[in-house]
Amino acid sequence: MTSEAHAHPTPKTYWLIAAALAVATAIEIAVPYIEFLDPVRAPLLIAFGAAKFVTVVAVFMHLRYDLKGYRYVFSIAVVVAILMFIVMLAVFQAL
Amino acid sequence: MATATDGVFEVDGQTDFESTGDPIHRTRKTAMWVFLGSEVFFFGAMIATFLLYRHTTNGGPGAEIFNIPFTSATSFVLLMSSLTMVLADNAFQKSDQRQGRIWLIGTALLGLAFLAGQIFEFTEFVNEGLKISTSPFGSSFYMLTGFHGMHVAGGVLMIALLVAFSLRRRLSPDHGMNVELVALYWHFVDIVWIVIFTIVYLLQI
């Protein structure tokens, strides 16, 4: 049978990714305390959170290197959950 | 270079359970991803509920009592536990049981440190007047973060079992899939916290 999967990253890559995640977290924590970033605070924090989420899923959970079927299962769940989230907040006028 | 031996693929010398031709491995891993997909809905609904009630404090404390520097430290601890977990998974896939055990124990300790931080945080909040029955804000906050904490505790328990199995030589390379499934669960708990930390804590201050 044909393998769709690719070789996993090396431990060195994992350490580098973890360092990048640590830096992203540090910036994320600093953002609410920097006044001139106030107008873009929410989109900036959401962007950083989303980037960290995708990085962990893609590299640490191996979804980038794994069978496409797993990617579809998880991606569909995330997209539907986000839609449900938006609809729920809109229905209750919390957006 | 990928090779197949006894139905298990090896990529660059590592046992690659993801591309294995063994249908049992595939089924178990698919089941885990479907389970994690269902957990996305579970936590998504809880986070949405928190956002609906974030201003309904009934005169009690609200988001102003959050101690961001402290929660940032515990978030960092949980984030780093994902690194130790992926290193454990990597070691077991290379059949390096001793190294794998060390990283697993490190992951469990980081998980316990996160839980200790959460218990401390909850105690502080209760002392400041925010109980689960104080307001819809309190109820939704404790339900969300409490359920996440229970997931972390479940993960620590599973990791402890893996360490015990490994010590009793019952975690052979053929059982590497077990480590991988627990690792998936653990990383999922981490990404849920990434979302909670951003939406519940950082966006509310």
Chai-1 contact restraints between the chains, C-beta under 6 A:
chainA,res_idxA,chainB,res_idxB,connection_type,confidence,min_distance_angstrom,max_distance_angstrom,comment,restraint_id
A,M1,B,G21,contact,1.0,0.0,6.0,A-B,restraint_1
A,S3,B,A2,contact,1.0,0.0,6.0,A-B,restraint_2
A,S3,B,F9,contact,1.0,0.0,6.0,A-B,restraint_3
A,S3,B,S19,contact,1.0,0.0,6.0,A-B,restraint_4
A,A5,B,E18,contact,1.0,0.0,6.0,A-B,restraint_5
A,A5,B,S19,contact,1.0,0.0,6.0,A-B,restraint_6
A,A7,B,V11,contact,1.0,0.0,6.0,A-B,restraint_7
A,A7,B,D12,contact,1.0,0.0,6.0,A-B,restraint_8
A,P11,B,L87,contact,1.0,0.0,6.0,A-B,restraint_9
A,P11,B,N90,contact,1.0,0.0,6.0,A-B,restraint_10
A,Y14,B,V86,contact,1.0,0.0,6.0,A-B,restraint_11
A,A18,B,L83,contact,1.0,0.0,6.0,A-B,restraint_12
A,L21,B,L79,contact,1.0,0.0,6.0,A-B,restraint_13
A,T25,B,F76,contact,1.0,0.0,6.0,A-B,restraint_14
A,I29,B,S72,contact,1.0,0.0,6.0,A-B,restraint_15
A,P32,B,L202,contact,1.0,0.0,6.0,A-B,restraint_16
A,P32,B,I205,contact,1.0,0.0,6.0,A-B,restraint_17
A,L45,B,T198,contact,1.0,0.0,6.0,A-B,restraint_18
A,L45,B,L202,contact,1.0,0.0,6.0,A-B,restraint_19
A,L45,B,L203,contact,1.0,0.0,6.0,A-B,restraint_20
A,G49,B,I194,contact,1.0,0.0,6.0,A-B,restraint_21
A,G49,B,T198,contact,1.0,0.0,6.0,A-B,restraint_22
A,K52,B,I194,contact,1.0,0.0,6.0,A-B,restraint_23
A,F53,B,I191,contact,1.0,0.0,6.0,A-B,restraint_24
A,F53,B,I194,contact,1.0,0.0,6.0,A-B,restraint_25
A,V56,B,S82,contact,1.0,0.0,6.0,A-B,restraint_26
A,V56,B,H187,contact,1.0,0.0,6.0,A-B,restraint_27
A,V56,B,I191,contact,1.0,0.0,6.0,A-B,restraint_28
A,F60,B,S82,contact,1.0,0.0,6.0,A-B,restraint_29
A,F60,B,V86,contact,1.0,0.0,6.0,A-B,restraint_30
A,F60,B,H187,contact,1.0,0.0,6.0,A-B,restraint_31
A,M61,B,L184,contact,1.0,0.0,6.0,A-B,restraint_32
A,M61,B,H187,contact,1.0,0.0,6.0,A-B,restraint_33
A,D66,B,E18,contact,1.0,0.0,6.0,A-B,restraint_34
A,Y70,B,W33,contact,1.0,0.0,6.0,A-B,restraint_35
A,V73,B,W33,contact,1.0,0.0,6.0,A-B,restraint_36
A,V73,B,V34,contact,1.0,0.0,6.0,A-B,restraint_37
A,V73,B,G37,contact,1.0,0.0,6.0,A-B,restraint_38
A,F74,B,W33,contact,1.0,0.0,6.0,A-B,restraint_39
A,F74,B,G37,contact,1.0,0.0,6.0,A-B,restraint_40
A,A77,B,G37,contact,1.0,0.0,6.0,A-B,restraint_41
A,A77,B,V40,contact,1.0,0.0,6.0,A-B,restraint_42
A,V78,B,V40,contact,1.0,0.0,6.0,A-B,restraint_43
A,A81,B,V40,contact,1.0,0.0,6.0,A-B,restraint_44
A,A81,B,F41,contact,1.0,0.0,6.0,A-B,restraint_45
A,A81,B,G44,contact,1.0,0.0,6.0,A-B,restraint_46
A,F85,B,G44,contact,1.0,0.0,6.0,A-B,restraint_47
A,F85,B,A48,contact,1.0,0.0,6.0,A-B,restraint_48
A,M88,B,A48,contact,1.0,0.0,6.0,A-B,restraint_49
A,F92,B,L52,contact,1.0,0.0,6.0,A-B,restraint_50
A,A94,B,L51,contact,1.0,0.0,6.0,A-B,restraint_51
A,A94,B,L52,contact,1.0,0.0,6.0,A-B,restraint_52
